[in-house]
Amino acid sequence: MTKKITKIMAQKRSGRYNVYLDDKYAFPISESVMIKFSVFKGMEVDDALAAEMIAADDISKAYTRALDYLSHQLRTEKEVHDKLRDEEISEDVITATMAHLRELRLLSDEQYAAAYVRTAKRTSDKGPRVIRQKLRQKGVGEQLIDDALAGQFSTDDRLENATELAQKLAKRYHNQAFKTMQQKVRQGLMTKGFDNEIVTAAIDAIDLEPDADEQWDALVTQGERLWRRNRNYAFSERCLRTKRNLYQKGFLMEDINRFIDEQVADE
């Protein structure tokens, strides 16, 4: 059945219009759909054309929402898809909208991955493994992640970032036993996503050496705390427990014995 467009009325929202067929409200459309179908007053519209206009308008609305979502920052295809799905847009419309965004080069997981790795390398302390996990969560494919890491995060870059992080960690844990501090630095680098080879090279690069005075001060600080904690035990048991606790924390037995001897002398 063919009907005639008798009125086209602008909505309060800019760029949106209501179409009336034979003096009855029929459907809304966007300005872009009006232009695409050359809609005008007096135009004859059959059911098939009306359905085509409505479908085009659904895609236009989804496209507008996607553009708004993309305007704040780069997004992956998965993020855009999930956003449109959360707004209860049909899968067919989402598929068509995504295709249009790709055609206009507004959506590219390849560009997203490269930009993400480049930014993470410059502004964070994350290593490749953590970056890979983050990109996986955002739906980026493994090959694109591999390409981005290879192109944006060279071995030299990784070593430089890992070395800088190792220095910060060593400073943070300087009041620990030297052995414990080394372990924490290594563990911290691994947790941030650097591989074993880079971790070892970074630790070698900062040339960690124990400072005798710092180690003794750290042992005394922790030893006194343990000595107080174990005060309810018999004296010999108190000494044994304190000694064992300090050894487990990585302090040298020679220094531990010196500390215990001082406590015995004080008692």
Backbone hydrogen bonds, N-H to C=O, Kabsch-Sander energy under -0.5 kcal/mol:
donor,donor_aa,acceptor,acceptor_aa,energy
3,K,45,V,-2.7
5,I,43,M,-2.8
6,T,4,K,-0.7
6,T,20,Y,-2.1
7,K,20,Y,-1.1
9,M,18,N,-2.5
11,Q,16,R,-2.9
16,R,13,R,-1.6
17,Y,29,I,-2.8
18,N,9,M,-3.3
19,V,27,F,-2.9
20,Y,7,K,-2.6
21,L,24,K,-2.8
22,D,4,K,-3.0
22,D,20,Y,-0.5
24,K,21,L,-1.6
26,A,19,V,-3.1
27,F,19,V,-1.2
29,I,17,Y,-2.7
31,E,15,G,-2.0
34,M,30,S,-2.1
35,I,31,E,-2.3
36,K,32,S,-2.3
37,F,33,V,-2.5
38,S,35,I,-0.7
39,V,34,M,-2.3
42,G,5,I,-2.9
43,M,40,F,-2.0
45,V,3,K,-3.7
50,A,46,D,-2.4
51,A,47,D,-2.3
52,E,48,A,-2.0
53,M,49,L,-2.4
54,I,50,A,-2.4
55,A,51,A,-2.3
56,A,52,E,-2.3
57,D,53,M,-2.3
58,D,54,I,-2.1
59,I,55,A,-1.9
60,S,56,A,-2.2
61,K,57,D,-2.7
62,A,58,D,-2.3
63,Y,59,I,-2.7
64,T,60,S,-2.2
65,R,61,K,-2.2
66,A,62,A,-2.5
67,L,63,Y,-2.6
68,D,64,T,-2.2
69,Y,65,R,-2.1
70,L,66,A,-2.3
71,S,67,L,-1.3
72,H,68,D,-0.5
72,H,69,Y,-0.6
73,Q,69,Y,-0.5
80,V,76,T,-2.2
81,H,77,E,-2.9
82,D,78,K,-2.9
83,K,79,E,-2.1
84,L,80,V,-2.4
85,R,81,H,-2.4
86,D,82,D,-2.4
87,E,83,K,-0.9
88,E,85,R,-2.0
89,I,84,L,-1.7
94,I,90,S,-2.3
95,T,91,E,-2.6
96,A,92,D,-2.1
97,T,93,V,-2.5
98,M,94,I,-2.9
99,A,95,T,-2.0
100,H,96,A,-1.9
101,L,97,T,-2.3
102,R,98,M,-2.2
103,E,99,A,-2.3
104,L,100,H,-1.7
105,R,102,R,-1.7
106,L,101,L,-2.8
107,L,101,L,-0.8
112,Y,108,S,-2.3
113,A,109,D,-2.7
114,A,110,E,-2.0
115,A,111,Q,-2.4
116,Y,112,Y,-2.9
117,V,113,A,-2.5
118,R,114,A,-2.2
119,T,115,A,-2.4
120,A,116,Y,-2.8
121,K,117,V,-2.5
122,R,118,R,-1.4
123,T,119,T,-2.7
124,S,120,A,-1.8
127,G,192,K,-4.0
129,R,193,G,-2.7
131,I,127,G,-2.2
132,R,128,P,-2.7
133,Q,129,R,-2.0
134,K,130,V,-2.3
135,L,131,I,-2.3
136,R,132,R,-2.5
137,Q,133,Q,-2.1
138,K,134,K,-1.1
139,G,136,R,-2.0
140,V,135,L,-2.3
145,I,141,G,-2.0
146,D,142,E,-2.9
147,D,143,Q,-2.5
148,A,144,L,-2.3
149,L,145,I,-2.7
150,A,146,D,-2.5
151,G,147,D,-2.3
152,Q,148,A,-2.5
153,F,149,L,-2.0
158,R,154,S,-2.4
159,L,155,T,-2.4
160,E,156,D,-2.4
161,N,157,D,-2.6
162,A,158,R,-2.7
163,T,159,L,-2.5
164,E,160,E,-2.0
165,L,161,N,-2.2
166,A,162,A,-2.6
167,Q,163,T,-2.0
168,K,164,E,-1.6
169,L,165,L,-2.6
170,A,166,A,-2.5
171,K,167,Q,-1.9
172,R,168,K,-2.2
173,Y,169,L,-2.2
174,H,171,K,-1.0
176,Q,173,Y,-1.9
179,K,250,G,-0.6
181,M,177,A,-3.2
182,Q,178,F,-2.4
183,Q,179,K,-2.0
184,K,180,T,-2.6
185,V,181,M,-2.3
186,R,182,Q,-2.4
187,Q,183,Q,-2.9
188,G,184,K,-2.7
189,L,185,V,-2.1
190,M,186,R,-2.3
191,T,187,Q,-2.7
192,K,188,G,-1.6
193,G,190,M,-1.4
194,F,189,L,-2.0
199,V,195,D,-2.5
200,T,196,N,-2.6
201,A,197,E,-2.1
202,A,198,I,-2.7
203,I,199,V,-2.4
204,D,200,T,-2.3
205,A,201,A,-2.0
206,I,202,A,-1.4
207,D,203,I,-0.5
207,D,204,D,-0.8
208,L,203,I,-0.7
212,A,210,P,-0.6
215,Q,211,D,-2.9
216,W,212,A,-2.2
217,D,213,D,-2.5
218,A,214,E,-2.5
219,L,215,Q,-2.3
220,V,216,W,-2.7
221,T,217,D,-2.4
222,Q,218,A,-2.4
223,G,219,L,-3.4
224,E,220,V,-2.7
225,R,221,T,-1.2
226,L,222,Q,-2.3
227,W,223,G,-2.9
228,R,224,E,-2.1
229,R,225,R,-2.0
230,N,226,L,-2.3
231,R,228,R,-1.4
233,Y,230,N,-1.8
238,R,234,A,-3.1
239,C,235,F,-2.3
240,L,236,S,-2.3
241,R,237,E,-2.8
242,T,238,R,-2.2
243,K,239,C,-2.6
244,R,240,L,-2.6
245,N,241,R,-2.7
246,L,242,T,-2.2
247,Y,243,K,-2.1
248,Q,244,R,-2.3
249,K,245,N,-1.2
250,G,247,Y,-1.6
251,F,246,L,-1.8
256,I,252,L,-2.3
257,N,253,M,-2.8
258,R,254,E,-1.5
259,F,255,D,-2.3
260,I,256,I,-2.8
261,D,257,N,-2.6
262,E,258,R,-1.7
263,Q,259,F,-1.9
264,V,260,I,-2.7
265,A,261,D,-2.4
266,D,262,E,-2.2
267,E,263,Q,-2.3
